[in-house]
C-alpha cells in the first residue's frame, strides 16, 4: 500500500517558541524530521503549516510544504486537510518535533494496517521499564487485546495490578507506553476529522480515544525503543549535542 507522511508544524509553542525553526545544528528542526521521513518508503512527504515563516524555511531546504487553514483545533485536523488532496492509501501523521525518528518505524505503521485489514488506524507503543514511568501521568499508557488492538489509552497506570507488583521484565510486555505516531486509512482520517471530541477524550485529554468511542479499532505495534522528541529547551540542547557527536562538522 502506498503511503504519504504529513508533518504538522506550527510556530507557536508554550514551552519552546518557534520550535520548527530552531537551527543550532545548521538545519531547521523541521528539516531534520523531514529528512528522516524521506528515508522511509513513503511515496510523498509534506510539511503542513499555516505559518509563512515555516513555509519559507521548508522551501529553503527544497522540502514540500502544504499551507493549511489557521483555525485547526489539532494536528490531526491539519493533516486531514492536506490528506484530502492526496492520492494515497495510508496517511502517516509524524509530529514535527521528532528529529531522531527511525525511518524503519515509519515503514512499520502502514505494514500494521496491511496485516489488519479491519482496523482503520494504527499506532505504536514501547515497553514500560519502571514503576515510576508507569505511574507518571505524562506517560500515556495503552492496553492491547490478544489481536494487538487497543482496548484503552490512559494517563493512569494501566493495567492495574490488584495483587503483587507489576512485572516490567516479562517476555510478553503488558505495560506499554503509547507513542504519538499514527497511520490512518485515508478515508477514515477524513471521517475522523469531522467527529466532535468525545467525553472520554475530554476527560483524559487524549485524542485517540475518539476512535475507540466511535467503535473503531486501533492496531498497536510494539517497538523496543522510542525516539526522544523535542518539547523543551533542554530536549533541544540534548538533541543538538547528540547530533554534533554524530556529525562533528555540523554547524
C-alpha positions in Angstrom: 0.0 0.0 0.0 1.3 3.4 -0.9 1.5 5.9 2.0 2.3 9.5 2.5 3.8 11.2 5.5 2.4 14.6 6.7 4.3 16.5 9.3 2.1 19.1 11.0 4.1 22.1 12.2 3.0 25.3 13.9 5.0 28.3 15.0 3.5 28.8 18.5 4.7 26.6 21.4 4.2 27.4 25.0 7.4 25.6 26.1 9.6 26.2 23.1 8.5 29.1 20.9 9.4 28.9 17.1 10.4 25.3 17.6 10.3 24.1 14.0 12.7 26.9 13.0 15.4 26.2 15.7 18.7 25.9 13.8 21.7 25.4 16.1 22.7 22.3 14.1 22.8 24.2 10.8 19.5 22.7 9.9 16.0 23.7 10.9 14.4 21.2 13.4 11.6 20.6 11.0 14.2 19.8 8.3 15.7 17.1 10.5 12.2 15.5 10.8 11.5 15.9 7.1 14.8 14.3 6.0 14.2 11.3 8.3 10.7 10.9 6.8 12.2 10.9 3.3 14.4 8.0 4.3 11.3 5.8 4.7 9.3 4.1 1.9 6.8 6.9 1.8 5.5 7.9 -1.6 5.3 11.6 -0.6 6.3 13.7 2.4 4.8 17.1 3.2 5.1 19.7 6.0 1.6 21.0 6.8 1.6 24.5 8.3 -0.4 27.7 8.4 2.7 29.8 9.1 4.6 31.6 6.3 7.8 31.6 8.2 7.8 27.8 8.4 6.7 27.5 4.8 9.7 29.7 3.7 12.1 27.5 5.7 10.8 24.3 4.1 11.1 25.8 0.7 14.6 26.9 1.6 15.7 23.3 2.0 13.7 22.2 -1.0 11.0 20.4 1.0 7.4 20.1 0.1 5.0 22.3 2.0 1.2 22.4 2.2 -0.4 25.6 3.5 -3.5 24.9 5.7 -6.1 26.9 7.5 -5.2 28.6 10.7 -8.2 27.5 12.7 -7.5 23.8 13.2 -8.0 22.5 16.7 -5.4 19.8 16.4 -2.6 18.4 14.3 -4.9 15.6 13.1 -7.3 18.2 11.6 -4.4 19.9 9.8 -3.1 16.5 8.5 -6.7 15.7 7.3 -6.9 18.9 5.3 -3.8 18.0 3.4 -4.7 14.3 3.0 -8.0 15.3 1.3 -6.0 16.3 -1.7 -3.6 13.4 -1.9 -3.8 10.0 -3.7 -2.5 7.6 -1.1 -4.0 4.6 0.7 -2.4 5.4 4.0 -1.6 8.7 5.7 1.1 8.8 8.5 1.0 11.6 10.9 4.5 12.4 12.1 5.0 15.2 14.7 7.4 17.9 13.7 9.4 17.5 16.9 10.8 14.0 16.2 14.2 14.7 14.6 15.6 11.3 15.6 12.7 9.2 14.3 13.8 5.9 12.8 12.6 5.6 9.2 12.0 1.8 9.7 9.4 2.7 12.4 7.6 4.9 9.9 7.5 1.9 7.5 6.1 -0.3 10.2 2.9 1.7 10.6 1.4 1.1 7.2 2.5 -2.6 7.5 0.3 -2.9 10.6 -2.7 -1.8 8.5 -1.8 -4.1 5.7 -1.9 -7.1 8.1 -5.0 -6.0 10.0 -7.5 -5.1 7.2 -10.3 -4.4 9.6 -8.6 -1.6 11.6 -8.7 1.9 10.1 -5.8 3.2 12.2 -2.5 2.1 13.7 -0.1 3.4 16.2 2.9 2.2 18.2 3.9 1.5 21.8 7.1 0.7 23.7 7.5 -1.5 26.8 7.5 0.4 30.1 10.6 -0.3 32.2 9.9 1.2 35.6 7.1 1.8 38.1 7.9 5.5 38.1 7.3 5.7 34.4 4.1 3.5 34.7 2.7 5.9 37.3 3.7 9.1 35.5 0.6 10.9 34.1 2.7 12.4 31.4 3.4 8.9 30.1 0.3 7.8 28.2 -0.4 4.1 28.6 -2.2 1.7 26.3 -3.6 -1.8 26.9 -4.0 -4.2 23.9 -6.2 -7.2 23.3 -5.0 -10.5 22.0 -5.1 -9.3 18.4 -2.9 -6.3 19.2 -5.7 -3.8 19.1 -6.1 -1.0 21.7 -8.5 -1.7 24.5 -7.9 1.7 26.2 -5.5 4.6 26.5 -5.0 6.4 29.8 -2.7 8.7 31.8 -3.4 6.4 34.7 -1.3 3.3 35.4 -3.0 0.6 33.4 -3.4 -2.3 33.5 -3.9 -2.1 37.3 -2.2 -4.8 39.3 -4.5 -5.9 42.1 -2.2 -8.4 43.7 1.5 -8.1 43.9 3.7 -5.7 41.8 3.9 -5.1 38.0 6.4 -7.2 36.1 8.2 -4.9 33.7 10.6 -7.6 32.6 8.0 -10.2 31.3 8.8 -11.6 27.9 5.3 -10.6 26.7 5.1 -6.9 27.8 1.7 -5.9 29.3 2.8 -2.4 30.4 3.1 -0.2 27.4 3.8 3.5 26.7 1.9 4.8 23.8 4.0 6.7 21.2 2.3 9.6 19.4 2.7 8.2 15.8 -0.3 7.4 13.8 -1.2 5.8 10.4 -4.8 6.2 9.1 -6.6 4.8 6.1 -7.2 8.0 4.2 -11.0 7.7 4.0 -11.2 7.1 7.8 -8.9 10.1 8.6 -11.3 12.4 6.6 -14.2 10.9 8.6 -12.4 11.3 11.9 -11.7 15.0 11.4 -15.4 15.6 11.2 -16.2 14.0 14.5 -16.5 16.1 17.6 -14.5 15.3 20.7 -16.0 12.5 22.9 -16.4 12.6 26.7 -13.5 10.3 27.5 -11.2 12.3 25.2 -12.1 15.5 27.0 -11.5 13.8 30.4 -8.2 12.2 29.6 -7.1 14.8 27.1 -6.2 12.0 24.6 -7.5 12.5 21.1 -7.1 8.8 20.1 -9.9 7.9 22.5 -12.3 9.4 20.0 -11.6 6.5 17.6 -12.5 3.9 20.3 -15.6 5.8 21.2 -16.6 5.6 17.6 -16.5 1.8 17.9 -13.5 1.5 15.6 -10.2 -0.3 16.3 -6.6 0.8 16.5 -3.9 -1.7 15.8 -0.9 -1.2 18.2 2.6 -2.3 17.1 5.3 -2.7 19.7 8.8 -1.4 19.2 11.7 -1.7 21.6 12.9 1.8 21.7 11.3 5.3 21.5 12.9 8.2 19.8 13.3 11.3 22.0 11.1 14.2 20.9 11.8 17.9 21.4 9.4 19.6 23.7 11.6 21.8 25.9 14.8 23.8 25.6 16.6 21.0 27.5 15.3 18.5 25.0 16.6 20.6 22.1 20.0 21.1 23.7 20.2 17.3 24.2 19.4 16.7 20.5 22.0 19.3 19.4 24.6 17.5 21.5 23.6 14.1 20.1 23.6 15.4 16.5 27.1 17.1 16.9 28.5 13.8 18.2 27.1 12.0 15.2 28.1 14.7 12.7 31.1 16.5 14.1 31.3 19.0 11.2 27.7 20.3 11.8 27.4 24.0 12.4 
